[in-house]
Each structure stands twice: as C-alpha cells, then as structure tokens.
Amino acid sequence: MSNEERILLSRKNLGRRKQQEFLTGASRALGIELNAESLTSVEEYDAFAAALERDGRQPCVSCVEKELVERRLTALALSEPVESVVLLLTDSEYCGGITIRLRDVVVRWRSLVEYDGGALCLVSQDMRSGLQVYDEEETGASKGWSLFAWGESWMRILDCQQAQGQ
C-alpha cells in the first residue's frame, strides 16, 4: 500500500467517525435534513477541491457589505434554481462534499458561513463554475465580505466583470 493510499484510507476512516456529527451540523446550518446519500466520496471531494484550488481565486468583489453579496448570490440562485452543486465544508475532506441544489445553499448562506468558520465554497457538478464567500472579519482581515468566482456564466450572473473595476 502506497503512502497516498494510506492517507486516503485514514481520511475515510476519520470520515466514518465524523459523518453523523458532520451531517447533523450541516443539516442544522442548511435548515434541511441531509443523509449519507447527500455526500460525495472522498475521492470525488478531492476532484472538486482541486477545481476550487485551481480556479477559485478569481476576484469578484472584496470588502463589501453583506447585502451586496446576498443580492448577487440571490441572482445566481434565481437564474439557476435547480442546479446541483457540491458544497465543500471543512470536514468534507474526511466526509465528502455535500451534493445539494444551489438555491438551498444560497437561502442559508450566512448560517453556512457561520457554521464553517467564515467561508462558503461551492463548485458546480460539472466543475466549470464555482464560488467562495469569505467573512473577512472572521478571517482576521479588514471588515467586510469577499466573493470569488469562476466560470463564465456564474461570473456574468454575479456581475463580476463590473465588480473587478471597483
């Protein structure tokens, strides 16, 4: 067994131990009941996390009022109401990402940011679009919110091109 295989096995074992607590906390933050079928595999999580790492730092807006972030996320949810996305939370590294409708995440985005320590990370199922929202006060930076996005359609809906000049 290679070192990578051992690490993956260790992550999966830890994920099995953490899964119920993870699902309970995420369910509470989302306001909907999640179960194990909602989770991707750890290997699938790695692919979504790699897409987020590779593409997810395209600035959209920084240090803005949460109302602006909320308006932009709402516009995205209204334009793609049934799109399935993968929500990546801190313990997703062990338990897997959560497959969920975009609209369900956007409705409760603030409670998710609070639950997960100041950040929200989403990737579309096809990995062509994604976003990250950070509460800069939680991360110790200046006050306000930052929104990062990628993928032409999501950036257009979020009005990122205009925001880059702000």
Backbone as JSON, one array per atom type, in Angstrom:
{
  "sequence": "MSNEERILLSRKNLGRRKQQEFLTGASRALGIELNAESLTSVEEYDAFAAALERDGRQPCVSCVEKELVERRLTALALSEPVESVVLLLTDSEYCGGITIRLRDVVVRWRSLVEYDGGALCLVSQDMRSGLQVYDEEETGASKGWSLFAWGESWMRILDCQQAQGQ",
  "N": [[0.85, -1.17, 0.0], [0.63, 2.15, -0.93], [1.9, 5.33, 0.27], [0.11, 7.43, -0.31], [-2.28, 5.98, -0.6], [-2.58, 5.02, 2.01], [-2.96, 7.43, 3.39], [-5.38, 8.3, 2.23], [-7.07, 6.18, 3.06], [-6.94, 6.57, 5.82], [-8.15, 9.11, 6.0], [-10.73, 8.44, 5.13], [-11.51, 6.64, 7.16], [-11.53, 8.36, 9.38], [-13.52, 10.04, 8.46], [-15.76, 8.34, 8.5], [-16.13, 8.14, 11.24], [-16.73, 10.79, 11.87], [-18.95, 11.38, 10.37], [-21.8, 11.4, 11.13], [-21.99, 13.53, 12.98], [-21.08, 15.58, 11.31], [-23.08, 15.58, 9.28], [-25.3, 16.25, 10.85], [-24.63, 18.84, 11.84], [-24.3, 20.27, 9.39], [-26.87, 19.92, 8.35], [-28.38, 21.36, 10.2], [-27.35, 23.95, 9.75], [-28.14, 24.32, 7.11], [-30.86, 24.03, 7.25], [-32.27, 21.9, 6.29], [-32.83, 18.37, 6.07], [-30.11, 16.25, 5.85], [-28.56, 13.27, 4.54], [-26.48, 10.32, 4.39], [-26.47, 9.7, 1.68], [-26.35, 12.16, 0.5], [-23.76, 12.85, 0.34], [-20.64, 13.16, -1.4], [-18.05, 10.93, -2.51], [-14.86, 10.65, -0.84], [-12.81, 10.71, -2.69], [-14.11, 11.96, -4.85], [-14.61, 14.41, -3.62], [-11.95, 15.32, -3.49], [-11.43, 15.88, -6.2], [-13.28, 17.98, -6.68], [-12.32, 19.84, -4.82], [-9.8, 20.28, -5.88], [-10.47, 21.58, -8.27], [-11.56, 23.9, -7.19], [-9.31, 24.96, -5.92], [-7.64, 25.36, -8.11], [-9.1, 27.1, -9.82], [-10.55, 28.86, -8.27], [-9.9, 31.47, -7.29], [-10.56, 33.83, -8.56], [-11.06, 37.12, -8.4], [-14.06, 38.69, -7.44], [-15.72, 40.53, -5.9], [-14.52, 42.53, -3.19], [-14.34, 43.1, 0.3], [-16.99, 44.13, 0.88], [-20.36, 45.13, 1.65], [-22.53, 42.85, 3.32], [-25.06, 42.73, 2.24], [-24.76, 43.29, -0.5], [-23.35, 41.04, -1.37], [-25.3, 39.15, -0.75], [-27.38, 39.94, -2.53], [-26.2, 39.37, -5.0], [-25.72, 36.59, -4.8], [-28.35, 35.72, -4.55], [-29.35, 36.45, -7.06], [-27.91, 34.62, -8.6], [-28.94, 32.18, -7.64], [-31.62, 32.45, -8.42], [-31.37, 32.44, -11.17], [-30.38, 29.96, -11.72], [-32.07, 27.87, -10.5], [-32.45, 25.08, -9.93], [-30.03, 23.93, -10.23], [-27.59, 21.57, -9.48], [-25.11, 21.48, -7.04], [-21.88, 21.15, -5.45], [-21.21, 21.4, -2.16], [-18.56, 22.44, -0.27], [-17.29, 21.89, 2.76], [-15.4, 22.35, 5.8], [-14.99, 19.8, 7.08], [-15.48, 18.21, 4.91], [-13.28, 17.18, 3.7], [-12.84, 14.79, 4.94], [-15.31, 13.56, 5.08], [-16.6, 13.92, 2.66], [-17.97, 15.94, -0.02], [-21.03, 17.88, -0.06], [-23.77, 17.16, -1.96], [-26.11, 19.22, -3.39], [-28.93, 21.38, -4.07], [-28.32, 24.49, -5.64], [-29.93, 26.67, -4.94], [-30.83, 25.95, -2.36], [-28.53, 26.25, -0.87], [-27.92, 28.99, -1.17], [-30.07, 30.26, 0.05], [-29.51, 29.87, 2.73], [-26.95, 30.89, 3.14], [-25.55, 32.6, 4.93], [-25.76, 31.34, 7.46], [-24.35, 29.03, 6.87], [-21.78, 30.04, 6.39], [-21.2, 30.97, 8.95], [-21.37, 28.54, 10.37], [-19.24, 27.11, 9.22], [-16.93, 28.45, 9.9], [-16.4, 30.99, 8.72], [-16.36, 30.87, 5.92], [-17.65, 30.02, 2.65], [-17.88, 27.59, 0.23], [-18.46, 26.58, -3.04], [-18.96, 24.37, -5.81], [-19.87, 23.8, -9.13], [-21.59, 20.91, -10.44], [-20.44, 20.07, -12.85], [-17.95, 21.12, -12.62], [-17.25, 23.47, -13.86], [-17.87, 25.93, -12.93], [-17.82, 27.98, -10.01], [-17.74, 29.21, -6.6], [-16.55, 31.23, -3.88], [-17.13, 32.53, -0.71], [-16.12, 34.79, 1.71], [-16.12, 35.79, 5.06], [-14.57, 38.46, 6.01], [-14.1, 39.53, 8.5], [-14.19, 37.31, 10.15], [-11.94, 35.95, 9.27], [-9.92, 37.57, 10.06], [-9.04, 39.68, 8.53], [-9.59, 42.92, 6.97], [-12.73, 44.58, 7.66], [-15.76, 43.35, 6.25], [-16.92, 41.6, 3.31], [-15.76, 39.1, 1.02], [-16.01, 37.97, -2.3], [-15.36, 35.41, -4.46], [-15.21, 34.05, -7.7], [-15.63, 31.76, -10.46], [-15.96, 30.66, -13.85], [-17.69, 31.33, -16.7], [-20.56, 31.74, -16.98], [-21.52, 31.9, -14.3], [-19.95, 34.03, -13.34], [-20.88, 36.1, -14.95], [-23.59, 36.27, -14.14], [-23.21, 36.89, -11.45], [-22.18, 39.36, -11.77], [-19.45, 39.94, -11.93], [-17.5, 40.95, -13.71], [-17.97, 43.7, -13.87], [-17.56, 44.29, -11.21], [-14.82, 43.88, -10.84], [-13.55, 46.22, -11.49], [-14.11, 47.81, -9.37]],
  "CA": [[0.0, 0.0, 0.0], [1.43, 3.37, -1.03], [1.65, 6.35, 1.27], [-1.13, 8.12, -0.69], [-3.4, 5.09, -0.29], [-2.72, 5.03, 3.47], [-3.55, 8.72, 3.79], [-6.78, 8.26, 1.82], [-7.75, 5.26, 3.95], [-7.02, 7.25, 7.11], [-9.18, 10.15, 5.87], [-12.03, 7.77, 5.05], [-11.82, 6.13, 8.5], [-11.91, 9.52, 10.2], [-14.81, 10.48, 7.93], [-16.83, 7.46, 9.02], [-16.36, 8.51, 12.65], [-17.25, 12.15, 11.95], [-20.05, 11.58, 9.42], [-23.09, 11.77, 11.72], [-21.86, 14.89, 13.51], [-20.96, 16.45, 10.14], [-24.4, 15.69, 8.66], [-26.19, 16.96, 11.79], [-24.27, 20.25, 11.82], [-24.62, 20.84, 8.08], [-28.34, 19.95, 8.25], [-28.84, 22.48, 11.01], [-26.97, 25.19, 9.07], [-28.91, 24.43, 5.86], [-32.3, 24.0, 7.52], [-32.87, 20.73, 5.64], [-32.26, 17.12, 6.55], [-29.16, 15.58, 4.97], [-28.2, 11.92, 4.92], [-25.22, 9.86, 3.79], [-26.6, 9.75, 0.22], [-26.07, 13.53, 0.08], [-22.3, 13.06, 0.33], [-19.78, 12.59, -2.44], [-16.95, 10.14, -1.93], [-13.68, 11.44, -0.52], [-12.09, 10.89, -3.95], [-14.83, 13.0, -5.59], [-14.3, 15.66, -2.93], [-10.61, 15.75, -3.9], [-11.54, 16.47, -7.54], [-13.94, 19.29, -6.55], [-11.4, 20.73, -4.1], [-8.73, 20.64, -6.83], [-11.05, 22.59, -9.16], [-11.67, 25.12, -6.4], [-7.94, 25.47, -5.72], [-7.09, 25.76, -9.42], [-9.85, 28.16, -10.49], [-11.43, 29.57, -7.35], [-9.45, 32.74, -6.71], [-10.85, 34.92, -9.48], [-11.78, 38.08, -7.56], [-15.32, 39.25, -7.92], [-15.8, 41.74, -5.09], [-13.85, 42.4, -1.9], [-14.66, 44.04, 1.39], [-18.26, 44.77, 0.58], [-21.44, 44.86, 2.59], [-23.11, 41.52, 3.11], [-26.26, 42.87, 1.41], [-24.36, 43.17, -1.9], [-23.07, 39.62, -1.58], [-26.59, 38.47, -0.73], [-28.1, 40.22, -3.79], [-25.55, 38.64, -6.1], [-25.98, 35.16, -4.63], [-29.77, 35.52, -4.85], [-29.47, 36.49, -8.53], [-27.4, 33.35, -9.09], [-29.9, 31.13, -7.3], [-32.83, 32.62, -9.23], [-31.08, 32.12, -12.57], [-30.04, 28.53, -11.78], [-32.74, 27.42, -9.28], [-32.37, 23.65, -9.63], [-28.69, 23.42, -10.49], [-26.98, 20.81, -8.4], [-23.74, 21.9, -6.76], [-21.23, 20.45, -4.35], [-20.83, 22.29, -1.07], [-17.34, 21.96, 0.36], [-17.11, 22.4, 4.11], [-14.12, 21.96, 6.39], [-14.9, 18.35, 7.28], [-15.68, 17.49, 3.65], [-12.03, 16.49, 3.4], [-12.94, 13.45, 5.52], [-16.67, 13.01, 4.93], [-17.08, 14.13, 1.3], [-18.74, 17.16, -0.25], [-22.48, 17.71, 0.02], [-24.47, 17.45, -3.2], [-27.31, 19.95, -2.98], [-29.34, 22.4, -5.03], [-27.74, 25.81, -5.44], [-30.9, 27.52, -4.24], [-30.86, 25.59, -0.94], [-27.33, 26.83, -0.24], [-27.99, 30.45, -1.17], [-31.07, 30.67, 1.03], [-28.92, 29.79, 4.07], [-25.51, 31.1, 3.0], [-24.93, 33.21, 6.12], [-25.62, 30.33, 8.52], [-23.28, 28.13, 6.45], [-20.51, 30.74, 6.64], [-21.01, 30.95, 10.39], [-21.12, 27.16, 10.75], [-17.97, 26.6, 8.73], [-15.79, 29.26, 10.31], [-16.14, 32.21, 7.96], [-16.24, 30.69, 4.48], [-18.6, 29.2, 1.91], [-17.25, 27.17, -1.03], [-19.36, 25.8, -3.9], [-18.49, 24.03, -7.14], [-20.93, 23.19, -9.93], [-21.37, 19.48, -10.66], [-19.54, 19.87, -13.98], [-16.7, 21.76, -12.21], [-16.95, 24.6, -14.74], [-18.17, 27.17, -12.21], [-17.74, 27.86, -8.56], [-17.59, 30.46, -5.87], [-16.15, 31.24, -2.49], [-17.5, 33.74, 0.02], [-15.39, 34.87, 2.97], [-16.38, 36.85, 6.02], [-13.22, 38.93, 6.32], [-13.97, 39.73, 9.94], [-13.91, 36.0, 10.72], [-10.59, 35.53, 8.9], [-8.96, 38.5, 10.65], [-8.69, 40.77, 7.61], [-10.43, 44.09, 7.15], [-14.17, 44.29, 7.75], [-16.49, 43.2, 5.0], [-17.03, 40.27, 2.69], [-15.12, 38.91, -0.28], [-16.65, 36.98, -3.15], [-14.51, 34.94, -5.55], [-16.0, 33.19, -8.57], [-15.1, 31.41, -11.76], [-16.95, 30.11, -14.77], [-18.26, 32.47, -17.42], [-21.97, 32.01, -16.71], [-21.69, 32.36, -12.93], [-19.36, 35.37, -13.2], [-21.78, 37.06, -15.59], [-24.75, 36.43, -13.27], [-22.75, 37.57, -10.23], [-21.74, 40.69, -12.18], [-18.06, 40.04, -11.52], [-16.7, 41.78, -14.6], [-18.13, 45.08, -13.41], [-17.02, 44.42, -9.86], [-13.37, 43.88, -10.84], [-13.08, 47.59, -11.57], [-14.47, 48.56, -8.17]],
  "C": [[0.9, 1.24, 0.0], [1.07, 4.34, 0.09], [0.35, 7.1, 0.97], [-2.35, 7.29, -0.36], [-3.64, 5.02, 1.22], [-3.38, 6.31, 3.96], [-5.03, 8.75, 3.43], [-7.59, 7.35, 2.73], [-7.95, 5.88, 5.33], [-8.1, 8.34, 7.09], [-10.57, 9.54, 5.85], [-12.45, 7.23, 6.42], [-12.26, 7.25, 9.42], [-13.28, 10.04, 9.75], [-15.96, 9.64, 8.42], [-17.16, 7.81, 10.46], [-17.04, 9.87, 12.77], [-18.57, 12.34, 11.2], [-21.35, 12.05, 10.07], [-23.06, 13.19, 12.28], [-21.8, 15.91, 12.38], [-22.34, 16.67, 9.5], [-25.37, 16.46, 9.56], [-25.89, 18.46, 11.77], [-24.61, 20.93, 10.51], [-26.13, 20.92, 7.89], [-28.91, 21.14, 9.02], [-28.55, 23.81, 10.31], [-27.82, 25.41, 7.8], [-30.42, 24.49, 6.09], [-33.02, 22.89, 6.77], [-32.15, 19.49, 6.15], [-31.36, 16.49, 5.49], [-28.95, 14.16, 5.46], [-26.95, 11.52, 4.15], [-25.29, 9.87, 2.27], [-26.32, 11.14, -0.33], [-24.58, 13.77, -0.14], [-21.64, 12.45, -0.9], [-18.77, 11.68, -1.75], [-15.8, 11.1, -1.61], [-12.88, 11.71, -1.8], [-12.77, 11.96, -4.82], [-14.59, 14.36, -4.95], [-12.94, 16.19, -3.39], [-10.65, 16.42, -5.28], [-12.2, 17.85, -7.47], [-13.03, 20.29, -5.85], [-10.26, 21.18, -5.01], [-9.24, 21.71, -7.8], [-11.15, 23.92, -8.44], [-10.3, 25.76, -6.22], [-7.38, 26.04, -7.02], [-7.78, 27.03, -9.95], [-10.53, 29.15, -9.54], [-10.96, 30.88, -6.79], [-9.58, 33.89, -7.69], [-11.64, 35.96, -8.68], [-13.04, 38.58, -8.23], [-15.52, 40.57, -7.19], [-15.1, 41.49, -3.76], [-14.34, 43.47, -0.96], [-15.91, 44.84, 1.08], [-19.27, 44.43, 1.68], [-22.07, 43.51, 2.29], [-24.37, 41.59, 2.26], [-25.93, 42.76, -0.07], [-24.06, 41.72, -2.25], [-24.39, 38.85, -1.66], [-27.37, 38.71, -2.02], [-27.5, 39.43, -4.95], [-25.79, 37.14, -5.99], [-27.45, 34.84, -4.94], [-30.0, 35.54, -6.35], [-28.99, 35.18, -9.13], [-28.4, 32.23, -8.83], [-31.17, 31.23, -8.14], [-32.59, 32.25, -10.69], [-30.8, 30.64, -12.76], [-30.72, 27.81, -10.61], [-32.6, 25.94, -8.95], [-30.99, 23.07, -9.91], [-28.14, 22.73, -9.25], [-25.52, 21.23, -8.27], [-23.16, 21.01, -5.66], [-20.73, 21.5, -3.37], [-19.63, 21.67, -0.37], [-17.16, 22.65, 1.7], [-15.8, 21.85, 4.67], [-13.99, 20.45, 6.53], [-15.21, 17.55, 6.03], [-14.43, 16.73, 3.25], [-12.07, 15.04, 3.88], [-14.26, 12.77, 5.18], [-17.2, 13.09, 3.5], [-17.83, 15.45, 1.2], [-20.23, 16.85, -0.19], [-23.09, 18.1, -1.32], [-25.83, 18.02, -2.84], [-27.68, 20.94, -4.08], [-28.74, 23.76, -4.65], [-28.67, 26.69, -4.62], [-30.94, 27.22, -2.74], [-29.66, 26.15, -0.19], [-27.47, 28.34, -0.1], [-28.98, 30.97, -0.14], [-30.46, 30.74, 2.43], [-27.42, 30.09, 4.09], [-24.86, 31.68, 4.25], [-24.77, 32.2, 7.25], [-24.54, 29.31, 8.17], [-21.91, 28.76, 6.69], [-20.2, 30.72, 8.14], [-20.66, 29.54, 10.87], [-19.71, 26.71, 10.38], [-16.79, 27.53, 8.99], [-15.42, 30.4, 9.39], [-16.03, 32.05, 6.47], [-17.36, 29.81, 3.93], [-17.94, 28.87, 0.57], [-18.2, 26.24, -1.78], [-18.68, 25.53, -5.24], [-19.67, 23.4, -7.88], [-20.58, 21.73, -10.19], [-20.39, 19.22, -11.81], [-18.16, 20.5, -13.76], [-16.3, 22.92, -13.11], [-17.18, 25.95, -14.06], [-18.04, 26.91, -10.72], [-17.62, 29.22, -7.91], [-17.13, 30.19, -4.45], [-16.58, 32.58, -1.9], [-16.77, 33.69, 1.35], [-15.89, 36.05, 3.79], [-15.01, 37.31, 6.49], [-13.02, 39.22, 7.79], [-13.61, 38.42, 10.62], [-12.46, 35.58, 10.44], [-9.52, 36.5, 9.4], [-8.53, 39.64, 9.74], [-9.61, 41.97, 7.88], [-11.9, 43.71, 7.14], [-14.8, 44.21, 6.37], [-16.44, 41.77, 4.51], [-16.27, 40.25, 1.38], [-15.84, 37.78, -1.0], [-15.7, 36.67, -4.3], [-15.36, 34.0, -6.39], [-15.2, 32.82, -9.8], [-16.2, 30.74, -12.57], [-17.72, 31.26, -15.4], [-19.71, 32.77, -17.03], [-22.18, 32.52, -15.28], [-21.11, 33.76, -12.74], [-20.25, 36.43, -13.83], [-22.99, 37.32, -14.67], [-24.37, 37.19, -12.0], [-22.24, 38.99, -10.5], [-20.29, 40.95, -11.76], [-17.23, 40.94, -12.41], [-16.77, 43.23, -14.17], [-17.45, 45.28, -12.07], [-15.49, 44.49, -9.86], [-12.81, 45.28, -10.91], [-13.38, 48.39, -10.33], [-13.3, 48.71, -7.24]]
}
